[in-house]
């Protein structure tokens, strides 16, 4: 699979198992941060995004969420709505490039 990010259309990604082991969220105690908060809970969303901002593999996490069409939760520092917008922009760039 190829990685989709804001500035890059594609680049090789690391194995999913490897990046997950390096994720900042795995070092947290269970339930410490809610990565699947209610979409209206701006406080919980901000806390989850703050963890993602410190994560060394946030880009891989985001690419995984976009590639697998994750429709819930905070992945790579983005909400489901933000990922959907990113995906739409990426698809539009792909259409224009072809």
C-alpha positions as CSV (number, residue, x, y, z in Angstrom):
1,X,0.0,0.0,0.0
2,X,1.0,3.6,-0.5
3,X,0.9,6.4,2.0
4,X,-1.4,9.4,1.4
5,X,-0.4,12.7,3.2
6,X,-1.1,16.3,2.8
7,X,2.0,17.2,0.8
8,X,2.9,13.9,-0.7
9,X,0.8,11.7,-2.9
10,X,2.6,8.5,-2.1
11,X,5.7,7.2,-0.5
12,X,6.6,3.8,0.9
13,X,5.3,3.2,4.4
14,X,6.6,1.1,7.2
15,X,4.9,-2.1,8.2
16,X,1.7,-1.4,10.2
17,X,2.8,-3.6,13.0
18,X,6.1,-1.7,13.4
19,X,4.5,1.8,13.5
20,X,1.9,0.8,16.0
21,X,4.6,-0.4,18.4
22,X,6.1,3.1,18.3
23,X,2.8,5.1,18.7
24,X,2.5,7.5,21.6
25,X,-0.9,6.2,22.4
26,X,0.3,2.7,23.2
27,X,2.4,4.1,26.1
28,X,-0.7,5.5,27.8
29,X,-2.7,3.7,30.5
30,X,-5.9,2.2,29.2
31,X,-8.6,4.8,29.3
32,X,-6.2,7.7,30.0
33,X,-7.1,9.4,26.7
34,X,-10.2,8.7,24.6
35,X,-9.3,8.4,21.0
36,X,-12.9,7.7,20.0
37,X,-14.6,10.7,21.7
38,X,-18.1,12.0,21.0
39,X,-17.7,14.3,17.9
40,X,-19.1,17.2,20.0
41,X,-16.6,16.8,22.9
42,X,-14.1,19.4,21.9
43,X,-12.1,18.9,25.1
44,X,-11.6,15.2,24.6
45,X,-10.7,15.7,21.0
46,X,-8.1,18.3,22.0
47,X,-6.6,15.9,24.5
48,X,-6.3,13.1,21.9
49,X,-4.9,15.5,19.3
50,X,-2.3,16.7,21.8
51,X,-1.1,13.1,22.2
52,X,-0.9,12.7,18.4
53,X,1.1,15.9,18.2
54,X,3.9,14.3,20.2
55,X,3.7,11.0,18.3
56,X,6.7,9.9,16.2
57,X,4.4,7.9,13.8
58,X,1.4,10.2,13.5
59,X,1.9,10.3,9.7
60,X,1.8,6.5,9.4
61,X,-1.2,6.4,11.6
62,X,-3.0,9.0,9.5
63,X,-2.1,7.2,6.3
64,X,-3.4,3.9,7.8
65,X,-6.7,5.6,8.8
66,X,-7.2,7.1,5.3
67,X,-6.1,3.9,3.5
68,X,-8.5,1.7,5.6
69,X,-11.2,4.4,5.6
70,X,-11.5,4.6,9.4
71,X,-14.8,6.5,10.0
72,X,-14.5,7.0,13.7
73,X,-11.9,8.4,16.2
74,X,-8.8,10.4,16.2
75,X,-6.1,9.0,13.9
76,X,-2.8,10.7,13.2
77,X,-4.2,13.8,14.9
78,X,-7.3,14.2,12.7
79,X,-10.9,13.6,13.3
80,X,-13.1,11.6,11.0
81,X,-14.4,14.8,9.3
82,X,-10.9,16.2,8.9
83,X,-9.7,12.9,7.4
84,X,-12.6,12.9,5.0
85,X,-11.7,16.4,3.8
86,X,-8.1,15.4,3.4
87,X,-9.1,12.3,1.4
88,X,-11.3,14.3,-0.9
89,X,-8.5,16.8,-1.6
90,X,-6.1,13.9,-2.3
91,X,-8.6,12.2,-4.6
92,X,-9.2,15.5,-6.4
93,X,-5.4,16.0,-6.9
94,X,-5.2,12.4,-8.3
95,X,-8.0,13.1,-10.7
96,X,-6.4,16.3,-12.0
97,X,-3.0,14.6,-12.3
98,X,-4.4,11.8,-14.5
